[in-house]
Amino acid sequence: MNYSKVNNITGWICFFIATLTYVLTLEPSVSFWDCGEFIASALKMQVVHQPGAPLFLMLQRFFSVFALGDVTKVAYWMNIGSAISSGATILFLFWTITALAKKTLVKADEVITSGQLISIMGAGAVGALAYTFSDSFWFSAVESEVYAQSSLFTAIVFWGILKWEAHADEPRADRWLLFIAYIMGLSIGIHLLNLLTIPAIAFIYYFKKSEKVTTSGIFKTLLAGILILGVIQYGIIQYLVSFGAYFDLFFVNTLGLGFGTGVLFFAVLVIGLLVMGIRYSIKHQKKLLNLGLISTVLIIFGYASFSMIIIRAKADPNLNNSAPKDAFSFLSYLNREQYGDRPLVFGPNYNSERVGVEQGKTIWRKGAEKYEVAGKKSDYQYSDNTFLPRMYSDDQKHAEFYKEWMHLDESKKPNTVDNIGFLFSYQIGYMYLRYFGWNFVGRQNDEQGQGSGFEGTSLSGVKPIDAIWHGNQSNLPPSTVDNKAYNRFFFLPLIIGLMGAIWHFGRNQKDAGVVGLLFFFTGIAIVLYLNQKPLEPRERDYAYVGSFYAFSIWIGLGVLAIKEWLFKKLTPATGAIGATVIGLLAAPVIMAQQGWDDHDRSTKMVAHDIALDYLQSCAPNAILFTYGDNDTYPLWYIQEVEKVRPDVRIVNLSLFDTDWYINGMKQKQNDSEPLPISMKESQFVQGERDVMPYDDYKIAGSVEIKNVVDLLLSDNPDDKVAMQDGTKSNFLPTKNFKLTINPQEVISTGTVAAADADKITPAMEWKFNKGYVTKGTLAMLDILAHNNWKRPIYFASTVPSDQYNGLGSYLYSEGLALRLLPLKADTTASDEREELLNTPVLYKNVMEKFKWGNMKTAKYLDPQSSDDTFIFTNLFSSLTGSLIKEGKTEEAKKVVDKYFDVMPDKFFGIRTVVVKYYMAENLYKLGETEKANAILLKSGDYIQKELTYLADISGSKGSLTGTQNVQTGLYYLDRMIKTAKAVGQTKVSTQLEKQFAGLEARFSPYFGQQPGQ
């Protein structure tokens, strides 16, 4: 059969296998993290977080059409969009591998034999299917995130340069290079990962065009590739917009023309210069110049997808992140200025002293008639700067991590050697190679690794080797063996990939070097560029899928190595078939078999339902304060797409410190009226009231919150304090706040029932818990001062307590949200003080309104979903305990029955033991002795197995591992013993005592020792 036809058919077979896999395992609705924001924004063409993904949003909007108006299917069809994009990635990967294999095996003008044909197709299938079932790529393939489409564009670009290489000697072959330039321009509107292929592309061009490869030529090509990457990354993406912004500044502020005239003039100037340059290159036959200029034009054409961001920002949609409506706000949006900078080549360590402040560039904002100065970008100057600063974050948690990881004492100032050590041991060794191991070696579980060495690691399944890496593995715990992400590949995909790499370098150094360069720039180079801080809120393996893509090429070529090295004596066709079968079994088959259960999200609805439950926890017209991604983005999705509870106003406290976000809160959104914020825009624009200090004026008693707000908003110079830079700032003179309560107002608005009038406090008094006030905090205080209890105020249950601003004593749980109620505060100063509950409302929500995301029956719960089982179990336990305390035994039993009906009977880490213990306590009080005994006994067994594993590791390492888990496990095991004894369950307590004694004996050598982790 014709090679081209076989190549196409086999490639499409791989596409269908991959796409079917992803369609069968994708999440039927919204997923956690950024997916909710992307889906909501794609449907209504809104503006997502910096730096935006306009082309991704437009493509996903197309897939939403297939929902045919059913808003509950929009997320599903957008997930289908990712599945198809991922399947197409596999198609182009297949064609890339076969192109490389054919180029190496078959000489020009040589007829392909059947053995060669089978070998090439086998290599393509093994490599492409290995990547299909690789852990990180599979994860992104089944949800509406940018990484699936980003991978597709990367695959197309790398395939495109191989097509150019195959036809480079033909007329008009350079059209492939122009195609690549346009695809790269388009990819900027999805993700910047695609640009990292440029150095590899430069080498393919050099090797093809150069008659003789030289060392100097290699270095020049590498430099040229990096330079082109820099020109696109900075010159086109950033400085093109920057020049436009400063042209606009000149035209508006100096020439007195309207906003946008400078940008228009600059655009015409750029277009004119490019046209002139292209005409010149044609006239004078400057082929390389012509190619470069037309490529630049096509990149800019593709990059023009970002015009959608400005167009939609001007329309003021509900989700309008950063509101990039003008030249300077758009520039800030593209530069991700909201997220700050990280030092790369030279900078401070975590304990470097600040010795001054350096004023940087002027920050501009759009005013009524011209651009206004919003301040100057200031950067701290530090002592003890070092080359390659990797341990730079001065966050206390990060500083402690650096010291522990690198075994540094308090007085040590890390030098370059220390920083490079952290780079190789943590940033590369832990945060990259661990992810690499997940994909091609095996995985321990899906618990997030935070550098502990006993969870979230890479395990091969070959215990002696795993023990060398991670300590004694003879007694693997339930958190590993019962975890669906316990995937054992026994090093087989890694071995085949290494064989393929060795074979490739032996047979074709140039192409192998190009693949190696792609592997480096999409892996290690990203590590160097990101300069990742420790203790990330989630695993970051998705950032490195490009390098896993490159390694999968070598897995495919490993088939050729097996054939050549192991099957020399067989006929070529038989050897090719045998090598393909071995390759399939050792890589994609085992990866699919091991990975299917922990990637099958087809029955999980947790993100969808928990978003619904957050909103259903709120009374009508509520204001709900959220904080993180997972208590905000799914809520945006379900409100914007499915139109659930459009009366609730979601306020993300992480964004509340920005003027554009406060502006949005002052506008009507959906069925929610503007928030009661009295501040005028001029009082909170960028540069105004960003941070206001606390200066204790020793004011007696508490100050009315309205007076505090008035003082912070005052423009009277007498109400301000002088700052070090000579300016004056509003300030906070006391932390003791008060909100006087009008009981009639509280009752008439339905905040508190008339029957509970005696519980209403005359005044809410609290102590502010920070040493400064930001404009977001001021906006919250403004709401409190002017709301007059007309709108219910809630905090999501996952908001950190420091974000309550001292109001914790007045927050009552009504589900997944805590309601601010003016009830007399509980002054009990006990650590065991019960959580404040609004029991009747909470009971109704749990029993009638909440949905449970198929937690009990879902085939797989990802880490975020399993964390939510902890939240819900705690909620059930608290509600049950409150009902028992109120004497409502029957209602309490119904809640318990509901718990067993909807929550999985499974342990998700030691934290599950904690919440199950409190549930067991309630069961004993309800007379449900058998159920309580079962929980305690299962908990005891779980603790014993988990801590036995930690004792084994501690013994092999010579220091205590998993300190917190050990302490928590022993503490609650002891409490379970006491509880069982107190209710007369001697058999249970005896069993638990035996387990406790055994564990205590194992860990007693480490008690009092400085923890090793």
Protein Blocks (a to p, Z undefined) as FASTA:
>chain_A
ZZklmmmmmmmmmmmmmmmmmmmmmcfbdcehjllmmmmmmmnopadddebjfklmmmmm
mmmmmnnopaklmmmmmmmmmmmmmmmmmmmmmmmmmmmmmmmmpcghiacdfklmmmmm
mmmmmmmmmmmmgmklmmmmmcccfklmmmmmmmmmmmmmmmmmmmmmpghklmmmmmmm
mmmmmmmmmomklmmmmmmmmmmmmmmmpmbdcfklmmmmmmmmmmmmmmmmmmmmmmmm
mmmmmmmmmmmmmnopaehklmmmmmmmmmmmmmmmmmmmmmnopaklmmmmmmmmmmmm
mmmmmmmmmmmmmnopablghiaabfklmmmmmnommnopadfkbccdfkbccfbdcddd
ddddddfkbccdebjcdddddehiaehifblbfcfklmmmmmmmnopafklccdfklmmm
mmmmmmmmmmmmmmmmmmmnocfblcdcehlopgoiacehiaklmmmmnopakbccfklm
mpmklccekhmmmmmmmmmmmmmmmmommlmmmmmmmmmmmmmmmmmmnopaehifbdck
lmmmmmmmmmmmmmmmmmmmmmmmmmmmpcfklmmmmmmmmmmmmmmmmmmmmmmmmmmc
klgcklmmmmmmmmmmpcehiacddfblmlmmmmmmmmmmnopaklbccddfklmmpfkl
mmmmmpcehjbccdddfbdfklmgghiakbacdddehighjddfklmmmmmmpcbfklpc
cdfkopacdddfbfbdcddddfklmmmnomacfklmmmpcfbdcdddfbfbdcfklmmmm
mmmmmnnomaccdddfklcfklnnopmmmcccebjaccdddbdddfbfcfklccdddfkl
mmmmmmmmpcehhmmmombdcfklmmmmmmmmmmmmmmmmmmmmnopamlmmmmmmmmmm
mpccddebjklmmmmmmmmmmmmmnopamlmmmmmmmmmmmmmmmmmmmmmmmmmnopae
hklmmmmmmmmmmmmmmmmmmnopaklmmmmmmmmmmmmmmmmmmgopacfZZ
